Amino acid sequence: MFGITAYAEPINADRLNDGAYDITVTSSSSMFRITNCVLNVKNGEMTAEMTLSGTGYEKLYMGKGSDAKNAPDSEFIYYKEDADGKYTYTVPVAALDSETDCAAYSIRRQEWYDRTLVFESTSLPDGAVKKNLTVLWIVLGGAAVLASAVIVLLVRRKKS
């Protein structure tokens, strides 16, 4: 890792409510600075619309630069220019809190550069993560079984 906090486990789209959320993205390179990112969650899939600080990259490839050199053009993610002239890219996100390989193609140098991105779950707003009702039911069910056992023991003890 490149100075990013270690997480217990990645967070997949199925643990998030559908919606659009501002999110922080950590990059392994200061030359690939993400100034704004909106995470879109819909039907169990995640994408992120990232805005970069500069305009030096023509396209991205979700993977290593060595693989991008032989990839078909259909696998590249080209920038769209926003109203302020900033370059934005819409990329797939497999999981939050997990290192994601991203190669960026330099317009000036005509070369791929490897970057590692982490989409940070800690920046999600309240309500983005689904409540875990399964755990709640297990805890409540376990408490009910324990309470029943205590009652049975007390009744048996009283009869003796």
N, C-alpha and C positions, 0 to 999 in steps of 0.2 A: 504494500500500500504506500501511498505517497503523502502521508501525513493526515489521513482521514481516520476518523474514529472507527474502530472495529464494531460491527453490529452483530447481535446474536443471530439474526436470520434476515434474509432479504424479504421485502414486502411485495407480494404480487398483487395484480389488479383485483383479484377476487376478494381481497381484504379491504378494498376501498369502495366507497360509495361513488356512483357515477357523478361526474361534475368536472369543472375546470378550476384548478388550484394553482396559485402562485407558489413556486417551489424554488429552492436554492439548488444549484448544481455546482459541484466542486470539480475543477479541471486539474489535470496533472501539469498543465503548462500555463504560464502567465501570458503566453502568446495566443492563447485560445481562451479568452476571458468571456464568460457568459454574463451579460448584464441584466437579462430578464429571461424568465422561463415560466411558461404556463403548462402544467401537466393536465392533460385531458384524459379522463377515465370514462369509458363507455362500453357496456356489454362485455366486461371482462378483459378489455384491451386498454393499453396505455400508450399515448403518444405525448411528446413534449415539443412545444414550439419555443425554440431557443433563439434569443437575439444576442449576437456577438458584439463586442465593443468596436471591432474594426471591420474592414471590408476586404481582407486579404485572402479569403478562402472562397474558391469557386464552388466546391462541392464537398460533401462528406460521404464517408462509407462506414457503415456500422461493422467494424472489424479492424483488422490490421492493415497497414499500408501495403505490405507485401502481397496480401490477398487482393487489395483494391487494384493493383497494377494489372491483374488478369481478369477482373470482374467485368461483366457486361454493363453498358451504360445504364441499363434499367435498374441497377442496384445502387446507383448513386443518388444522393439527395442534394439537389441544387438549391441555392439560396433564392429567397424572394425578398425583394427590397420593400421595406415598410415606408410609411409616410415620411419618416425622418431620414431616409436613405440608409438605414441600418439593414444588415443582412440577417434574415431569419431562416431557420431550417426546422422542418417538422420531422422528428425522428421517432422511431419506435422505442419504447422503454419496456424491457423484459421484467425488471424488478427495481424497486427502490432500495437504497442502502447496499447496493451491489456494484462492483466495478464493471464498467461497460467500455469495451474497446471502441474507439471512434477515430478513423483516419481522416485528416483534413488535407485537401489539395490546395497548395499555395499557388495563387494566380501568378505572382511575380517569379517564383523559383521553378514553377512547373514540376512540383515534387510533392509526394505524400508525406505527411508527418503523423506519427502515432500519438494519440492522446488517450487518456483514461478519464472517464466521467463517472461521477456518483451523484445520482438524484437523491437528495436528502429528505427522508421522511420526517425528520425533526422540524422541518419548515412547513409542514402541512397544517392547515387551520383545524380548529376543533370541528368535529363532525365529518371529517374526510374519511377517517378509519371506521369501519363497521364495528359495532359492538359485538363482542364474542358471546352470543347467547348459549352456545354449547357448553362452554366452561361454566357459565352461571347455572345452567340446569344440572350439571354434574355436581357442583358445590351444594346447591340447594337439595338435590336428590340425596347426596351423601349425608347432609345434615339431617334430613328427614329419616333416613335409615338409622342413623346414630341415635336420634331422639326416640324412635320406636324401640330400639334395643334397650335403652335406659329405662323406658316406661315398663317394658316387659320384665326387666330385672327387678325393678322396684315392686311391681305387683307380686312377683313370685316371692320376693323376700318378705313382703307383708303377709302373705298367706301362710308362711312357715311358722 
